[in-house]
Amino acid sequence: MALEQLYEGSYSLCAPTVDAEDNLFVACASSGTVLKLSTEKTATLTPVLETNGYPSGMAFDSNSGDLFFADQARQCIVKVEPAGPDQSPPAQYTLTQFVEAYEGKLLRGPNKLCFDASGNELFFTDSGTF
């Protein structure tokens, strides 16, 4: 397996994930912004979503195409969906607190997540105690 550096810059990047079209997305740890990496001609990062949180892990649902992220600021798993047709810009996305607790106990520090191969089950880790 060959390694390749795709971007060098001032962002503090984390949580890489790829959508169904093989687009690479990352989060900026310091701002909470989700960015899309374009490698046409030169590598550039384009902001696509302001989370107003701290996404530490991200994954796309292969069935719906929705983005999920572990948000340490909100202490939950957040689901990102395209906004409905009645929303006007800049409201392009709706953020929903998807998982806030497990067995009645609040999450303390969700940090990584992934879907199974079929896209039917979401797995995540939480650094808090249950």
Summary of the structure (lengths in Angstrom):
residues: 130
radius of gyration: 15.1
end to end distance: 38.5
largest distance: 49.9
contacts: 349
relative contact order: 0.16
helix: 0%
strand: 49%
